[in-house]
Amino acid sequence: MARKHSKRDHYREPPEKEETEASAPPCWLCGRPTGKTIVWHHPVPKSRGGRDVVPMHSICQQTLIANFTNSELQRHGTDVESLLAYPAVRKFVDWVANKDPDFTATIPKRPR
């Protein structure tokens, strides 16, 4: 079966690099512009009835998962300021502030 559109549409111009960077939504946790990979995170976990999603870096999402349980995330809801009040999260956000939007690293888990 033939395709309706070719993989390479010669009539469409690729979007400008500046255009895509300007349209990148900011990360919900750290506020930096998101890079090539955007993780759509549920601030209130789906298992706890959360439906809303917010754009985040994967490293920022890993930090939340490593430092909070689903119950704790449910209590905080979409209030990012209450999450930033925790010293471990504030320290992470200050550390990652000057990194590249596509920066990744391993996040140590919080001892329970």
Helices and strands as residue ranges (DSSP letters): H 17-22, E 39-41, G 46-48, E 54-56, H 58-67, H 70-76, H 80-84, H 87-96
